[in-house]
């Protein structure tokens, strides 16, 4: 179990039940990678995608239904269903996630003008692919659009 799991055993201030956190980690470990997960297949190179950045833990690629001139998706290579199960990522990957997202935005040319990073957790939030992913959206004035 990673450092996040040890922190979970000591208790977090988020109020989530101990049993839920343990089951999240167990489910994520059992699910990685999923044979029918589109994003797992993209990460493995089994489904083509327009990859813009990649490292040992993450892949960034163009969204097939862009909402703006720049609309990228950043995913962990290991299967994690949503942000609700992020404890399944190891500490190193978790620490590097935001840096990878920022570097991807800089490489896409939107860091200077601004960009939005969104993740949806679960069906009520609009998550369509049950694999943790962040939308990096920019290249135009976004205003109040979500």
C-alpha positions in Angstrom: 0.0 0.0 0.0 1.3 3.4 -0.8 1.8 6.4 1.4 -1.8 7.5 0.8 -3.0 4.2 2.1 -1.0 4.7 5.3 -2.4 8.2 5.6 -5.9 6.7 5.2 -5.3 4.3 8.1 -4.3 7.2 10.3 -7.5 9.0 9.2 -8.1 11.9 6.9 -10.1 15.0 7.6 -12.4 14.4 4.7 -14.8 12.3 6.7 -15.0 9.4 4.3 -15.5 6.1 6.1 -12.3 3.9 6.5 -14.0 1.0 4.9 -14.8 3.0 1.7 -11.2 4.2 1.3 -9.9 0.6 1.6 -12.4 -0.7 -0.8 -11.6 2.0 -3.3 -7.9 1.0 -3.3 -8.8 -2.7 -3.6 -11.3 -2.1 -6.5 -8.7 0.0 -8.4 -6.0 -2.6 -8.0 -8.3 -5.3 -9.2 -9.4 -3.2 -12.2 -6.0 -2.1 -13.6 -5.9 -2.2 -16.6 -9.5 -3.0 -17.8 -9.8 -4.8 -21.1 -12.9 -2.8 -22.1 -11.7 0.6 -21.0 -11.2 2.9 -23.9 -8.6 5.1 -22.1 -6.6 2.0 -21.0 -6.5 1.0 -24.6 -5.3 4.4 -25.7 -2.6 4.3 -22.9 -1.5 0.9 -24.2 -1.4 2.0 -27.8 -4.2 -0.3 -28.8 -6.5 2.5 -29.9 -5.1 5.4 -32.0 -5.2 8.9 -30.5 -3.4 12.1 -31.3 -0.9 11.9 -28.4 0.6 15.3 -27.5 2.6 14.3 -24.4 3.5 11.1 -22.5 5.7 10.0 -19.6 5.9 6.9 -17.5 2.6 7.6 -15.7 0.5 9.9 -17.9 -0.7 10.4 -21.5 -2.2 13.5 -23.0 -4.1 13.5 -26.2 -6.7 15.5 -28.2 -10.3 15.1 -27.2 -12.4 13.7 -30.1 -15.2 16.1 -29.3 -13.4 19.4 -28.5 -15.2 22.2 -26.7 -12.6 24.8 -27.6 -9.6 25.2 -30.0 -7.4 23.4 -27.5 -9.1 20.5 -25.7 -6.8 17.9 -24.4 -7.4 14.9 -22.1 -4.7 13.9 -19.6 -5.1 10.3 -18.2 -3.0 8.2 -15.9 -1.7 5.1 -17.6 -2.9 2.9 -14.8 -6.7 2.4 -14.5 -8.3 4.6 -11.9 -12.1 5.0 -12.4 -12.4 8.6 -11.2 -11.0 11.2 -8.8 -13.0 9.4 -6.1 -10.4 6.5 -6.4 -7.3 8.7 -6.8 -5.8 7.0 -3.7 -5.0 4.1 -6.0 -2.3 6.2 -7.8 1.1 5.9 -6.2 2.5 8.9 -4.4 5.0 9.8 -7.1 2.4 9.8 -9.8 0.0 11.8 -7.7 2.7 14.4 -7.0 3.6 14.7 -10.7 0.0 14.9 -12.0 -0.4 18.6 -11.8 3.0 19.3 -13.2 2.3 17.1 -16.2 -1.0 18.8 -16.8 0.7 22.3 -16.6 3.5 21.2 -18.9 1.0 19.8 -21.4 -0.9 23.2 -21.4 2.4 25.0 -21.9 3.3 22.7 -24.9 -0.2 23.4 -26.3 0.5 27.1 -26.2 -2.3 28.1 -23.8 -0.4 28.7 -20.6 0.1 32.4 -21.4 -3.5 33.2 -22.2 -5.1 30.8 -19.7 -6.8 27.5 -19.7 -9.2 25.5 -17.6 -8.6 22.1 -16.1 -11.7 20.0 -15.3 -12.3 16.5 -14.0 -15.7 15.0 -13.6 -16.3 12.3 -11.0 -19.2 10.0 -11.6 -22.3 10.0 -13.8 -24.0 13.0 -12.1 -21.0 15.1 -12.9 -21.1 14.1 -16.5 -18.2 11.6 -16.5 -18.7 9.5 -19.7 -15.5 7.4 -19.6 -14.9 5.7 -16.2 -11.2 6.3 -16.2 -9.8 9.3 -14.3 -9.1 12.1 -16.8 -8.6 15.8 -16.8 -9.8 18.1 -19.6 -7.3 20.9 -20.5 -9.4 23.5 -22.3 -8.2 26.8 -23.8 -7.3 28.7 -26.9 -10.3 31.0 -26.6 -11.9 33.2 -23.9 -13.9 30.7 -21.9 -15.8 33.1 -19.7 -18.5 31.4 -17.7 -18.7 28.3 -19.9 -18.0 25.1 -18.1 
